[in-house]
Amino acid sequence: MRFKRIWMSLVSLAGCVVPLLGQDSLSVKGALNDTLMLRNSTVTAQSREQKLREGAFAVGALNIRLQASTLQSLTQVIDKTAGIRIREEGGVGSEFDLSINGMSGNSIRYFLDGMPLDAKGTGMTLANLPVNIIDRVEIYKGVIPASFGSDALGGAVNIVTNRRTRNYLDFSYGIGSFHTHKADFSAQYTGKKTGIVIKPVLSASYSKNNYVMHDVKVRNEEHTAFVIKDLPRFHDDYLSLFGQLEAGVVNRSWTDAFFASASVSKIDKEIQTGATQDHVIGMAERHTEAVSVSARYEKTDFLTEGMQLMATVSQTWDHAQTIDTTYRRYYWDGTYINGSYSEIRGRGKTWRHYRRPLTVVRTNLNYRFAEGHDLALNYLLNRCGNQQTDAWDEDFEPTDDVLAKHILSLSYDQSLLAGRLNNTFFVKDYINHLTVGQDELPSTTGSDKVKGSNTQNYLGGGVGSRYLFLEELAVKGSYEHSVRLPISREVLGNGSTVYPNLTLKPEISDNFNLGLFGSFDLGGGHALSYEVNGFVRLVDNYIRATVSETESMMQYVNVAAVHIKGVDGEVRYDWAGKLHLAVNASYDDSRDMRKYTQAGDISITYKNRTPNRPWAWSNAEASYTFHNVGLRDSRLRLACDYQWVHWFYLTWEAFGSASSKSKVPTQHITNASLLYSWHGGRYNISLECTNLFDALAFDNYKLQKPGRAFFLKFRLFL
């Protein structure tokens, strides 16, 4: 420690500027100039992930390249990050809920290279996006850069794809428990003279998801009483297909990069349960198909020196079908009784078609008018249609709804004191336009109250700052007055398990973050880094999902006020790139702050913790890499990770007695993996075991998760 301070003082006296954070791609730990010579100076590259962590915003950054050789999905990787919690509703392809610092669900926005992820189709999510095309994942907590042009309230996940300049071919195939198969292919051809780049991507996933459900209720052989058994899921097949072709040119006089792309996705999903696992479904299905075309253009020194333009436009044709044409009530052994109502909605038979054309336009104009001073103007258009027809119900009236958002933002970034101080200031204008054509179930959906068109406008803004005292100690803080406009799933439903709520109001929140971070070079290849973040979220019109126990249908509703406060922290240790240890812990306290009901009485849930969400959890992981094991230029990596989640109530704390309250029990999940690569990473094989000790684990609304599972994957990278 003393040697480092003396060293930095000498460099400063010699007039050398040492950019310790974020401004250059190199962190200079030794210096060389006309007046001072340090013979053993070293220059080390600072990773993009580290630069993001050390920025003004609270952000987690994950390098995904290593995960490309395993069968883990993005949801599994992200779930190990401090402050992040992902709850899946089942096995492969199931819907999930992601929480960032206490904000969850649709308060989180997802991007692919800065564009909304749903531009690839509503069926494409973190769970089925091909991992081998991804370079890193950026997770913004609470406050996100204005450049995204987003109305995210609780944070954002930005998936950054590979931007390699060389030719390559990447193929992988994996197989695992519960009849799981996954194949991915991607490649790139770059013409050195022409600058033409062609990038194809193909991906396929399939799983029967027939893992065992424990302690479920079925009828006895005589059908006179119910008994408890362990039985496999029987109607949960999942198939995902995705293909994309991107072509363009780079490094031309008129553009730095211009690409056009087309993609196709198809998702087939059998529906096994309603919102709770007591509601068993045996025939209903959901199918989604999407076609998307897009173009992006990038140019530095656009119109004038120091100005940079990035523009992207995409059009998506998304078609979903929910088939609910059986009057049956199923049990977990696959038997059923005939009834008078459909499986999902508990009403008449339906074969509902949802066509949701989506138009997205995003432009970023950045101008550096002086060294360390940048202005940026950003615009995002997100227009989603909702055209409903029914191939079975002749009485259903076709509808045509439109949900459109315009988000305009202006930001100013500063880098002062040789990069030690970074500031960012931004303002946003949110415009929300809703056109309602449907009138089904007005008492439930509120369609009679908002028929026609209406437009609303909201303003927001924020600030972020970071100051670097030493390499071992830096502080950062950020604030945003944010508006989160409801998405189509919340307002218009999903066609199967979610009712529309056309009267839903936008969420408005004041988000505060304060954090400390630093790193220590302990010598001998030993390195230690840490980060701790505190946060407060003051949310009005908080949107949360409720469940009707009788129908097992969900609907999103507003809660007048919710306050969230908490802290998360992480410590990472690395030795010579061989031994890696990490541990993180997260705590968030989310409470209902609506004191009075509409009738003027004190609310029974006032200051109750928000139900059906974990509030304390921790992750730990360890890995060790051996070099040149067996074959030359090979690596063997052994890894293990553990996750603990504190128990939480399924409903409001004030409801029912302590002995009868339903709660999700404490979770203890351990995973282990082995990865062997040779020939400089050209050939890779991995073996993974999830839920190593076959623990009984639950998630959203106490839905059971898979037990112990094994996965094997081979990857070829040339």
N, C-alpha and C positions, 0 to 999 in steps of 0.2 A: 504494500500500500504506500509506504513512505517513498520507495524508489519510483513509483508511478508519478507521484506528485512532483518530485524533483525533476523527473524527466519532462513532464508537461510544462513546468516552469521554464526549463532551459529552452524548450521549443518556442514558448511564447516570447521569451527575451530575444530570441533570434529572429522574430518577426514571422514565424510560420503559423498559418491558420490551420487549426486541426478541426476539421468538421466531424464532430463525434456523432452527429445524428442527422440522418434523413436527407441532407442536401446533395451529397455526392454518392456515387456507388462504391467508393472506397473509404475505409476508415483508416487514417494514417496514424500508426502507433509509433513510428520513428520518423525523423525528418532530416532533410538534407538541403542546405542552402549555402550561400557564399560565405557566411560567417561561422557556420557550425556544421560539423560533420559527425554523424553518428554511424559508425561502421556497420553495426549489426541491426540496422533499421529493417523493419518488416512491414510489408503492405499486405493487408488481408481484406478480402471482399466481405462486405456486410450484406447479408442476405436480404431480399426484398421483404421476407416475412419479419425480420428483425427491425427493418426500417419502419414498417407499418406499426409494429408494437410500440415503437418509440416516438410515434407521431402525437399530434395534439388530441386526437380522439381516443376513446377507450375502444380498443380493437384487438381481436385475436387473429392470428394468421397461422395457417397450417400448410406445410409443404406436403403435397399429396403424391409426389412421385413414387415414394416407397410403397404406398398403398396400392398402386397400379398392379403390383405383382401379387396381391392378395385378393380374396373374394369379398372383402369388406365393402359395404356400401358407404356412400358419403355420410349417411345418417349415423352409422356406427362410429365413424372417425370423428365427426363433429361432436358427438355426445360426450367425448372425453375432455372437452375444453372447459376451462374455468368459467363459471357463470352460465353455462349452456346445459339444458336438459331436454332430451328428445324422448317422447313417449309414443311408441307405436301401438296400433290397435290390433296387431297380430303378427303374422310372419311376413314373408317376402311380398312386397307390393301393397302392403296394408297402408292405410292413411296414418299420418303421424302428427304430433303436435310438438313444435319446437319452442322452447322458452329461453329468452335472453334477459338476464337480470330481472326476472319477475314478470316480464311482458311476454305473451305467448300467442300462439295461433296466428291469426291473420294480421296481428300487429307487427309481425315480422315480414319483411319483403325479401324476395329471392331474385337474384340477378345472374345472368350468364354473360360474362364480359361486359357488364354494365347495363345490359338490356334485361327487361323483365323475363324471368324464366318461363312464364306461361305463354310467351310468344312461340314456344316450341309445342304448344298444346297443353291442355289442362291435365293430361295424363302423365306428362313428364315432370318428375320431381327429383329431389335429392336422392330418393331411394332407387331410382332406375336410370339415372344419368350415367353414361359410360365413364368409369373412373380413369381409364387410360388416356383420355383426351384432356385431363385436368392437370394444371401445374400447381395451383395453390387455391386455398379458400380463405377469404377475408370475412371476418365476423365483426360487424360494428355494433357496439352496445349502446343503445339509447339514442345517441346522437350520430348521424351519418353525414358524410360530405354532401354539399349541395350539388355536386357534379352528377349524382345519381338522379336528380330531379324527382325524388320519390316522396311519398307521403307516409313512409314508415314511421311508426310511433315507438316501437320498442327496440328497433335495431334492424339490421339487414345482413344477409348472407350473399356475398358476391363470389361467384365461381369463375376463376380466371383460367382459361384454356391454354394449352401449350402454344407458344409462339416460336417454336424452333425454326431456324433458318435452313437447316440441312434436310436432306432427303432421309426418310425413314419408313419402316414398316413395323407395325405393332399388332400382334395377334395373341389372344389369350382364350383359354377355355377352362371353366371350373365346374366341378360337380360336388354336391353335398347332400346332407341329410334332407329328408322330407321331399325327395325327388326333385332336388334343386339343380338347375343347370344354367350356366351363364357363359356366353361367348361374345367377345368384343374384337373388332378389327378397326384399325385406323392407319392411315398412311399419308405421306406428303411427297409431292414431287415439285422441285423448284428448278426452273431453268435459269442458269447463271447469267446467260446473255440476255434473254428475253424478259426476265423478272416475273415470268408466269408461275403461279403457284396453284396446285390442285390438291385438295385434301378431302378424301372420302372417309366416311365413318359408318360403321354398321354395328349394331348391338342387338342381342336377343337374350331374354331372361325367361325362365319358366320354373314354377314350383307348384307342387300339389298342396304344400303347407299342411300336411296331414299329421301334425304333431299332436301329442296326447293332451287332452283336456282332463284335468284332475277334478275329482269330486263333483261331477255334474249329475243332475237329476234326470232319471229316465223311469219309464214305467216298468213294473215287474212283468214276468211272463204271462200272468193272468190278467194284466191290465187293471188290477184292483188297487194298486198302491204305487208310490214312487220309491225308488231305491237310489243309492249313490254309487256311481261307478267312475272308472277312468276309461275314457273312450277317445279315439282319434277324430280329428276334424274330417268331415266327409264332403264338404261342398265349398272349397276354398282355393280352387285352381287359379293360377295367375300366369298370364302370358304378356310379355312386353317386347315389342319390336320397334327399332328406331334406325333410320337411315338418313344420312345427310351428305350432300356434295357441295363443297365450297371451292370456288375458283376465283382467281383475281390476279392482280399484278402489284409488285412492290418496287419502291425506289425508282419511280419515274419522275420526270420533270414536273408533271402536272399533279402527281399524287405520291404520298409516302406509301399508302396502301389503299387499294380499292378492291373489294370483294363482293361477289354475289353468291348467295347460297340458297339451296332448297332442301327441305327436310320433310320426312314422313314418319309419323308414329302411329302405333296401333296398340291399344291396351284392352285385353279381355280379362274380366275379373268376376269370378263367382262370388256371391255374397253369402257369407256363412252366418253372420249375426246382425242384429240391429245395433243400436248404440250401446246396449248391454248384452252380455253373453247369455242371459236367461231367455232372450228372444232368439230362437234358433231358426235359421232359414235354410231351405233345402233346394229351391228351384230358381230363385230370382238371380239375375245377372246384370252386369253393367259392361258396356262396350264403348270405347272411345277411339276415334280416329281423327287425325289432324294432319293437315298439309300446310306448310309454311314456306314463304319466300321472303328473302331479305337482301339488303345491300348496305354496305358501310363504306365510308370515305374518310380518309385521314390526310391532313396536310399541315406541315409546319410552314411558318412564314407565309401564311395565307393572307393575301392582300397587302400585308406589310410585315416587316421584320418583327419577330417576337410574338406573332399571333398564330395560334394553332386552332384548327377546326376539326372536330370529330362529329360526323353525322351518320345516323343509322335509321333505316325505315324497314318495317316488316309488316306483312299481312298474313294472318293465320285463319284458316277455315277449320273450325273445331266442331265435330259432330259426336255427341254422346247419346247412347240409348240405355234406358233402364227398363228391363223387362220384368214385370211383376204381374203375371197372368195366372197365378195358381191360388186357389182357395184351399190352403192347407196350413196346418200347424205341425211343425216338425219337432222331434226330440233328438237328443245327442246320439242316439244309436241309429239314426237314419229312418226310424219309423215315423209315421205321421197319422193325423186324423183329418178328415175332411171338415171344412168349415164354411163360413159365409163371407169371409173377408180375405183380402190379399195379404201376402206375407210381409211386405215392407211397411206399407202405409196403413194397413188395417182398414181398407176401404174397398172400392171396386177395382176390377182388373184394369191394368194400364200397361201400355207399351209406349212409354214417353220418349220422344225425340227432342234433344236440345241442340240446336245449332247456334254456336256462339262465335261469330266472326270477330276477330280481334285485330285492330290496327294500332301499331305503336310507332311513334316518331320521336326520336331523341337527338338533340343537337347540343354540343358543348363548344363554346367559343371562348378560348383562353388567350389573354394578352399580358405578356410580361413587359410592363412599361419602364421598369428599372430593375436592377439586380436585387433579387429577394422580394420583389413586389409583383403580385399577379392579380389581375381581375378576371373573373369568369362569369359568363352569362349562359344559363342552361334552360332548356325547355323540354318538357315531356308531354306527349299526348298519348293517352291510353283509352281507346274506345272499344267497348265490348258490347256486342249485341246478345240478345237472348230470345231466340225464336223457338217457340214450343209448339209441337204437334203431337198427336197421339194416334198410333196405328191400330189401337184396340177400342178405346173409349170413344164411341161415336158422338157422345154428348159434349166432349171437351172442345172448347172454343180455342183455336190457335191464337197465340199471342206473339207480340214482337216488342220486347223491352230493349232499352238502350241505357248503358251506364258509361258515361264519358268523363274523363278527368284531364284537366290542363294544369300543369304545375310549372311555374316560372320561378327561377331563382337567380340571385346575383350574389357573388361571393368575392371576398378580398382576402388574399393570403400574404402574410409577411414572414420573412426570415431575417432576424436581426442578431446582432452581437455574434457575428461569425457562426451563425447557425445554432447558437445556444438557446435562443428564444424564437419560438414559432407561434404565430397567432393566425387565426382565421375568423372572419366575420361573414355572416350570410343572412339574407332575407328570402322568404318564399311566399308565393301567392298560389293558393289552391282554389281551383274552380271545379265544382262538381255538378254534372248535369245528369238527370235521371228522367227517362221517358218510360212510363208504365203502361203496358197494354193488357196485362193479365187481370182477371177478376175472380180466379178460383179461390175458394175458401176465404172470403174477405174477413171473417171474424178471426181467423188465424194469421193471415198474411198481411192484413191491413190494406189490401188493394183498393178498397172503396175510399180510403182517405187520401191517396196520392195519385189517383188516376190522372193521366195526362203528363205534362212536362213541367219540370221546375229546375232552376239553376241556383246554386248557392256559392258564395265566395268567402274564403277564410285567409287570414294572414298569419305567418309564422316567421321565426328567425332564431339565430343563435350565435354562439361564439365558442371558440376552443383555443386553448393556450398550453404550451409546454416549455418548461425551462430546465436546462441541463446544468446542474451544479457540478457534478463529477460523473465519470463513467459509472460510478457505483451508486449515484443518487440523482434522480430526476423526478420532477413533479409535473403533473398535467391535470387540467380540468376542462370541462365543457358544459355548456348549457344550451338547451333548445326549447322554445315554445313550439310544439309540434302539433300538427293536425293529421289524423289518419282517417282517410275516407274509406267507408266500407267497400269490400270487394264484392264481386258478383256472387260468389258462393254464399256470403252472409245475407246479402239483400235478396238474391233471386233463388237461393237454394241450390242443391246439387242433383236434383232429380231422383234421389233415392232415399237417403236417410236424413236430409236436412230440409225443413220447411223454409219458404221465403219469409222475410220480414221486411216489407217494403217501406216501413216507417222508421227503420233503423237510423240513428243519428251518428255523425262522425265522432270519433274519439278525439279529445283535446287534452294535451298533457304538457306539463312543465317537467323537463328531464334534467337532472343534475348528475354529473360524474366528477369524482376527484380520485386521483391515483398517484402512486409512487412506483418507481421501477428502477432497476439498476443491474449491473453485471460485474462479476469479479473474475479476473484472470489470476488463478491461484498458483500458476507455474506448473511445470511438468505435465502440461496437457490437461490440467484440471480447470474447469470453468463452472461458475455458479451464477445463475441469474434468478431474479425474483420480480414479481409484480403483484400489487394489491390495489383493488379498486373499490371505492364506496359509491353508492348510487341512491338517488331518491327519484321516484316517479309519482307525480301528483296528477291523476287522471280523472277527467270528467267524461261522462257518458261512456264509461268503460264497457266494451263489448265482450260478452262471454256466452258460451254455449250452455243451453239448458236442455234437459232430457225429459220427455214425457214417459214415465214408467209404464203407462198403460199401452201406448202406441210404440214405444221404443224409437221415437223420432226426436231429432235434435232441432233446435232453433236458436239463432243468435239474438240476444236481447241486450239492451243497455242497462248498466248499473250506474246510478247517478254519480257516484264518486268513489274511487278506489285509490288508496295511498300505498305505495310500495317503497320499501327501503331495505337495503341489504349491503352485503360486502362479498367479494370473492377474491381469492388470491392463489398464486401458483409459485412453486419453486422448482427450478430445473437444474440438473447437474449433468455434466458431460466430461468424460475422460478420454482424451485422444481419439474421439470419434468411435470408440469401442463400447464403453459403458454409458448408458443413458438412464437417468432416474428422473421421475417427475411426480409431483403430488399437487393436487389442487383441492380447494374446498369452496363451497358456495352456500350462502344463506340469503334468503329474501323473505320479507314479511309483508304480505299483501293483505290489506284489510278493507272491508266495506265501510266507507265513511258517510253513507247516507243515514242521517240521524232520524229523519221523520218519513213516514209513509205518506202517500197521497191523501190519506184520511186525517193526517195531522198527528197520528200516534207515533211514539218512539219505535223505530224499527227493531224487530227482534234480532236482526243480524248486524246491528250497528257495532262496528269495531270487531266483527268476526273475521277470522282469517278466510280468504277466498278458498272455496272448496275444490276438490278434485285437482289439486296441483301440489307437487312436492315443494317443500320450503327449505330443506337442508339436504345436501348430498356432497359426496367427495369421490375423487378418482385418484388412483395411483397406478403407475406403470413403470416397468423396468425392462431393459433390453441389453443384450450383449452381442457384439459382432465379432466373429472369428474370421481371420483372413487366410486365404490359401489353404483351405481345408479340403484335402483330397485332390481336386483338380487345380491347375494353375489359374491365377487371377480369379479366384473364387471368394465368395463370402457366405458365411453361415450366421444368420441372425436368429437368436432365441428371444422371445418376448412374452411378457405376461402382464395383464392389467386387471385391476379390481375396481368395482364400483359399489358404493354404499349409498342408499337412499333412505332417508327417514320416513317413517309411516306418516300418512296424512288422511284426513277425513274425506269421504266421498261426497258428503253434502255439508250444508252449513253447520257449524259447531252448535248453534242454538237449537237445532232440530233434534228431538228425541232425547232419551236418557243416555248416559255414558255407556251403559252396558249394551244398548241396542244399536248404537250408531255404527253405520257401515264405514269401514276404513280400509285403505290399501295398506297392507303390512310393510314392514321394513324389508328392503331388498338388499341382497348380497350376491353379486354376480362376478364371477371370475372367468377370464378368457386367456387362452394360451395360443401361441403360434410359433411356427418354424418357417424360415425363409432361406432357401439356398439358391444362389446365383453363381454362374460361372461364365467364362469367356467374356469378361468385362461387362457383365450384366446382359449379355445377349440372350442367355437362357436362364429362366427362373422357374422355380417350383416352390409352392408354399403348402403347408398343412396347418389348418386352424381348428381349434376346438372352442366353441362358444358355450357359455354357461357350463363350465368345466365340471362343477359339482352337482349339476342337474337340479338347481334350486327352483322352487316354485316361485315364479315371479309374475307380477301383474303390472298393468299400466293404465292408460286412460280409461276411466269408468270401470276399473277393476277387470279389464279384459286380460285373460291369461296370455303370457308370452311363451315362445317355444322353450322347450327344455334343452338338454345337452344336444349339441349338433356338431358334426364334423364336415370340413370342407377341404377340397384339394383343388389346386389351380396350377396350370402350366402357362407360362408366358414366353413368347418369342419376340425379341426386340432387335431389329436389324437397322 
